[in-house]
């Protein structure tokens, strides 16, 4: 399972949906895109939280998936296509989606931008 930023946010705020993320972390080998670390760091700053502690936790708790030329190229293509059909679709969404495709992983997210995609579980 590839954990999206919104899944991590739910985990960190200890919401009901975060409990689902917690279960996945305990029962499956979960992965996180390196692009997610930037979003977590940004979210932590907005919330006055220690982003370094949060990103360190992510790194220790999941397998970190790095960007590579194949993911980057696919992310560019996906971004071009998704922006035509999903309002406010972002490049980091495309990087996470491309990572899921390349590694054959289902994406766990709360982000409704992903709702029409098959390889996604919406929290």
Secondary structure, 3 states (H helix, E strand, C coil): CEECHHHHHHHHCCCHHHHHHHHHHHHCCCEEEHHHHHHHHHHHHHCCCCHHHHHHHHHHHCEEECCCHHHHHHHHHHHHHHHHHCCCCCHHHHHHHHHHHHHCCCEEECCHHHCCCCCEEEC
